[in-house]
Amino acid sequence: MKNWWQREVYVVWHAQTRRFRAIKWVIIVVAGALLYYVKGWEITVKVFLFLTLCGVAVHFLFRYMSHGWMESLWLYKKVEIPFDKQ
């Protein structure tokens, strides 16, 4: 179980480049601020909860389709996990 958790955390932090993550978070924060300014707090929270659930669903879909990050999938390359024993 510990190895499974370590693998998931490693994929979350190392499967995307720092530049991609930085740009992604800038877009998320700006979009959230604009949504809050236009629609208010309640809609902003609902949208972010929905997008979080979609992100988790896509994560586990890709995980399932790549057999636990052990195979390449479409444009995504296999994530080399240094501590994995398989």
C-alpha positions, -999 to +999 in steps of 0.1 A: +000+000+000+028+024+008+045+017-026+011+024-043+008+058-025+044+067-032+039+060-069+008+081-071+025+111-054+055+107-076+033+108-108+014+138-095+047+158-090+069+145-118+046+137-148+043+174-157+071+199-163+074+228-139+066+253-166+034+235-175+024+234-138+031+271-133+011+281-164-017+258-154-020+273-119-018+309-132-047+301-155-067+284-127-062+314-103-070+340-130-101+321-141-112+316-105-108+353-098-127+363-129-155+338-122-157+351-086-159+387-099-186+379-124-207+353-107-199+353-070-186+329-044-213+302-046-209+295-084-171+297-081-170+270-054-194+248-074-173+251-106-141+243-088-156+213-070-169+201-104-135+206-121-117+189-092-140+158-095-134+158-133-096+160-127-097+131-103-118+111-127-094+117-156-064+109-134-078+075-125-090+069-161-055+075-174-041+054-145-064+025-154-056+028-192-018+029-186-019+000-161-008+020-131+016+043-151+036+013-162+029+017-200+028+046-224-006+059-234-012+080-266+011+110-264+020+103-227+052+085-221+057+059-193+067+076-161+100+062-148+096+057-111+130+053-094+119+034-063+094+010-080+105-026-077+085-040-107 
